[in-house]
Amino acid sequence: MPVAPECRNTLHVLGYLFLRMGRNDSARRTFAALAAVLPPDAPRAEASRVHRCLAAVAVAEGDGAAALDHLHAAMEGVTLSSADAALHLLRAQALWQQGRQDEARTAMDTYRHMAGVQA
């Protein structure tokens, strides 16, 4: 039985609230469940949003490798704009957690450029 878009949106909000409260395990499980119920014909933007949130949870948990996997899935097939600058900030954090400081600095530079932040 498919899950209605309104219910998926409610799950997204719930997962976001868990993340903001520092309940990373609950947030991860909620977003993973949401990813599992996405229909194959769901808008690409919706799937991207779920992977962005899973990446944020992974960064919060210190799992840079998982965060990079989710960021790759979030960015795949999506045209990024300045509104997506935070993805590069998450990427910088994930790379730093992996000990890849030079790549993290490059991702930070991309974030600053896209966000219009002066270095």
Secondary structure, 3 states (H helix, E strand, C coil): CCCCHHHHHHHHHHHHHHHHCCCHHHHHHHHHHHHHHCCCCCCHHHHHHHHHHHHHHHHHCCCHHHHHHHHHHHHCCCCCCHHHHHHHHHHHHHHHHCCCHHHHHHHHHHHHHHHCCCC
